[in-house]
Structure formats: structure tokens, C-alpha cells
């Protein structure tokens, strides 16, 4: 049985690297910068859907030319199921400043 991406509860670093066309090293860098925080099972990193979304937002921010500090500020506002208006307003303000 095929599991939809939205139904998955965990991802490996290799799966995310492949999905977003980045290296595992890049993902570890964003982890070191505090932008994502996978849990560990021994030496293995286990990424949640929240980590996946934060990585996606980080990569989008980089493509838009945002600094990591700006990206961190924006994704720290991200919380599934909550009003996204403050995040969107801040995102627009950051874009206007570039």
C-alpha cells in the first residue's frame, strides 16, 4: 500500500536530500544552524513532517536571497494549524526590504 507524503510520520536524511535536491551535508548545516531539529535513533537522524516543512521553507528563503537569520525568524513563526497571517505579513516585509 502506497503511503501519501502527507501521511508519513518520519523521513531519513537521504529521502529529504533526494526530494529537495540538496546534499545531506546541506541538511546537516541547516540542523547545526538550528533551522531543523531531527530526533535521533542512535546515529540515525529521524525527520518529522514539521522538520520537512521547515527545510522546505528554508530552501525557499535561500532561493529568494534571504539571510539565514531572516529565514529563522520566518520559520520560527510557523506552527501547523495556527493563523499564518503574522508569518505572511512578516514575510512580505522581508521581501520588500530586498
ChimeraX commands (.cxc) that place a marker at each C-alpha (Angstrom):
marker #1 position 0.00,0.00,0.00 radius 0.5
marker #1 position 1.34,3.41,-1.01 radius 0.5
marker #1 position 1.55,5.99,1.79 radius 0.5
marker #1 position 0.84,9.58,0.84 radius 0.5
marker #1 position 3.63,12.05,1.69 radius 0.5
marker #1 position 1.28,13.94,4.00 radius 0.5
marker #1 position 0.57,10.73,5.96 radius 0.5
marker #1 position 4.22,9.90,6.62 radius 0.5
marker #1 position 5.48,10.48,10.12 radius 0.5
marker #1 position 9.22,10.28,9.53 radius 0.5
marker #1 position 11.86,10.76,6.86 radius 0.5
marker #1 position 15.56,9.94,6.57 radius 0.5
marker #1 position 18.20,12.49,5.65 radius 0.5
marker #1 position 18.69,10.69,2.32 radius 0.5
marker #1 position 15.00,10.90,1.48 radius 0.5
marker #1 position 14.88,14.64,2.18 radius 0.5
marker #1 position 18.13,15.25,0.29 radius 0.5
marker #1 position 16.72,13.44,-2.73 radius 0.5
marker #1 position 13.31,15.13,-2.53 radius 0.5
marker #1 position 14.74,18.66,-2.32 radius 0.5
marker #1 position 17.82,18.05,-4.50 radius 0.5
marker #1 position 20.30,19.08,-1.81 radius 0.5
marker #1 position 23.16,17.20,-0.19 radius 0.5
marker #1 position 22.88,15.54,3.20 radius 0.5
marker #1 position 25.68,17.91,4.24 radius 0.5
marker #1 position 23.44,20.90,3.46 radius 0.5
marker #1 position 20.69,19.44,5.63 radius 0.5
marker #1 position 23.18,18.87,8.46 radius 0.5
marker #1 position 24.30,22.50,8.07 radius 0.5
marker #1 position 20.72,23.74,8.49 radius 0.5
marker #1 position 20.43,21.47,11.51 radius 0.5
marker #1 position 23.61,22.96,13.01 radius 0.5
marker #1 position 22.15,26.43,12.42 radius 0.5
marker #1 position 19.06,25.44,14.41 radius 0.5
marker #1 position 16.65,25.65,11.48 radius 0.5
marker #1 position 15.61,22.00,11.78 radius 0.5
marker #1 position 15.96,19.63,14.71 radius 0.5
marker #1 position 15.50,15.94,13.96 radius 0.5
marker #1 position 15.37,13.39,16.71 radius 0.5
marker #1 position 17.94,10.63,16.78 radius 0.5
marker #1 position 17.82,6.88,16.89 radius 0.5
marker #1 position 21.44,6.10,17.70 radius 0.5
marker #1 position 23.45,7.71,14.89 radius 0.5
marker #1 position 20.44,7.97,12.58 radius 0.5
marker #1 position 18.57,11.26,12.19 radius 0.5
marker #1 position 14.80,10.97,12.01 radius 0.5
marker #1 position 12.98,13.92,10.47 radius 0.5
marker #1 position 9.31,14.66,11.13 radius 0.5
marker #1 position 6.82,16.32,8.78 radius 0.5
marker #1 position 7.50,19.53,10.76 radius 0.5
marker #1 position 11.24,19.23,10.00 radius 0.5
marker #1 position 10.40,18.59,6.34 radius 0.5
marker #1 position 8.27,21.74,6.19 radius 0.5
marker #1 position 10.94,23.82,7.95 radius 0.5
marker #1 position 13.54,22.54,5.46 radius 0.5
marker #1 position 11.24,23.41,2.56 radius 0.5
marker #1 position 10.74,26.95,3.94 radius 0.5
marker #1 position 14.49,27.31,4.49 radius 0.5
marker #1 position 15.29,26.34,0.92 radius 0.5
marker #1 position 12.63,28.67,-0.45 radius 0.5
marker #1 position 14.05,31.51,1.61 radius 0.5
marker #1 position 17.56,30.83,0.31 radius 0.5
marker #1 position 16.28,30.87,-3.29 radius 0.5
marker #1 position 14.72,34.27,-2.57 radius 0.5
marker #1 position 18.06,35.57,-1.26 radius 0.5
marker #1 position 17.09,35.78,2.40 radius 0.5
marker #1 position 19.73,35.59,5.12 radius 0.5
marker #1 position 19.60,32.63,7.49 radius 0.5
marker #1 position 18.59,34.98,10.32 radius 0.5
marker #1 position 15.60,36.16,8.27 radius 0.5
marker #1 position 14.67,32.60,7.38 radius 0.5
marker #1 position 14.92,31.56,11.04 radius 0.5
marker #1 position 12.63,34.40,12.08 radius 0.5
marker #1 position 10.05,33.40,9.49 radius 0.5
marker #1 position 10.06,29.67,10.11 radius 0.5
marker #1 position 10.03,30.11,13.88 radius 0.5
marker #1 position 6.59,31.66,13.36 radius 0.5
marker #1 position 5.42,28.54,11.50 radius 0.5
marker #1 position 3.13,26.34,13.53 radius 0.5
marker #1 position 0.72,23.99,11.74 radius 0.5
marker #1 position -2.93,24.73,12.36 radius 0.5
marker #1 position -2.35,28.28,13.56 radius 0.5
marker #1 position -3.15,31.58,11.90 radius 0.5
marker #1 position -0.48,32.19,9.25 radius 0.5
marker #1 position -1.23,35.92,8.91 radius 0.5
marker #1 position 1.66,37.14,11.16 radius 0.5
marker #1 position 4.11,34.95,9.26 radius 0.5
marker #1 position 2.83,36.14,5.89 radius 0.5
marker #1 position 2.93,39.80,6.92 radius 0.5
marker #1 position 6.50,39.44,8.19 radius 0.5
marker #1 position 7.46,37.54,5.02 radius 0.5
marker #1 position 6.10,40.39,2.86 radius 0.5
marker #1 position 8.02,42.94,4.94 radius 0.5
marker #1 position 11.26,40.97,4.49 radius 0.5
marker #1 position 10.68,40.68,0.74 radius 0.5
marker #1 position 10.03,44.41,0.44 radius 0.5
marker #1 position 13.34,45.15,2.16 radius 0.5
marker #1 position 15.29,43.21,-0.50 radius 0.5
marker link #1:1,2 radius 0.2
marker link #1:2,3 radius 0.2
marker link #1:3,4 radius 0.2
marker link #1:4,5 radius 0.2
marker link #1:5,6 radius 0.2
marker link #1:6,7 radius 0.2
marker link #1:7,8 radius 0.2
marker link #1:8,9 radius 0.2
marker link #1:9,10 radius 0.2
marker link #1:10,11 radius 0.2
marker link #1:11,12 radius 0.2
marker link #1:12,13 radius 0.2
marker link #1:13,14 radius 0.2
marker link #1:14,15 radius 0.2
marker link #1:15,16 radius 0.2
marker link #1:16,17 radius 0.2
marker link #1:17,18 radius 0.2
marker link #1:18,19 radius 0.2
marker link #1:19,20 radius 0.2
marker link #1:20,21 radius 0.2
marker link #1:21,22 radius 0.2
marker link #1:22,23 radius 0.2
marker link #1:23,24 radius 0.2
marker link #1:24,25 radius 0.2
marker link #1:25,26 radius 0.2
marker link #1:26,27 radius 0.2
marker link #1:27,28 radius 0.2
marker link #1:28,29 radius 0.2
marker link #1:29,30 radius 0.2
marker link #1:30,31 radius 0.2
marker link #1:31,32 radius 0.2
marker link #1:32,33 radius 0.2
marker link #1:33,34 radius 0.2
marker link #1:34,35 radius 0.2
marker link #1:35,36 radius 0.2
marker link #1:36,37 radius 0.2
marker link #1:37,38 radius 0.2
marker link #1:38,39 radius 0.2
marker link #1:39,40 radius 0.2
marker link #1:40,41 radius 0.2
marker link #1:41,42 radius 0.2
marker link #1:42,43 radius 0.2
marker link #1:43,44 radius 0.2
marker link #1:44,45 radius 0.2
marker link #1:45,46 radius 0.2
marker link #1:46,47 radius 0.2
marker link #1:47,48 radius 0.2
marker link #1:48,49 radius 0.2
marker link #1:49,50 radius 0.2
marker link #1:50,51 radius 0.2
marker link #1:51,52 radius 0.2
marker link #1:52,53 radius 0.2
marker link #1:53,54 radius 0.2
marker link #1:54,55 radius 0.2
marker link #1:55,56 radius 0.2
marker link #1:56,57 radius 0.2
marker link #1:57,58 radius 0.2
marker link #1:58,59 radius 0.2
marker link #1:59,60 radius 0.2
marker link #1:60,61 radius 0.2
marker link #1:61,62 radius 0.2
marker link #1:62,63 radius 0.2
marker link #1:63,64 radius 0.2
marker link #1:64,65 radius 0.2
marker link #1:65,66 radius 0.2
marker link #1:66,67 radius 0.2
marker link #1:67,68 radius 0.2
marker link #1:68,69 radius 0.2
marker link #1:69,70 radius 0.2
marker link #1:70,71 radius 0.2
marker link #1:71,72 radius 0.2
marker link #1:72,73 radius 0.2
marker link #1:73,74 radius 0.2
marker link #1:74,75 radius 0.2
marker link #1:75,76 radius 0.2
marker link #1:76,77 radius 0.2
marker link #1:77,78 radius 0.2
marker link #1:78,79 radius 0.2
marker link #1:79,80 radius 0.2
marker link #1:80,81 radius 0.2
marker link #1:81,82 radius 0.2
marker link #1:82,83 radius 0.2
marker link #1:83,84 radius 0.2
marker link #1:84,85 radius 0.2
marker link #1:85,86 radius 0.2
marker link #1:86,87 radius 0.2
marker link #1:87,88 radius 0.2
marker link #1:88,89 radius 0.2
marker link #1:89,90 radius 0.2
marker link #1:90,91 radius 0.2
marker link #1:91,92 radius 0.2
marker link #1:92,93 radius 0.2
marker link #1:93,94 radius 0.2
marker link #1:94,95 radius 0.2
marker link #1:95,96 radius 0.2
marker link #1:96,97 radius 0.2
marker link #1:97,98 radius 0.2
view
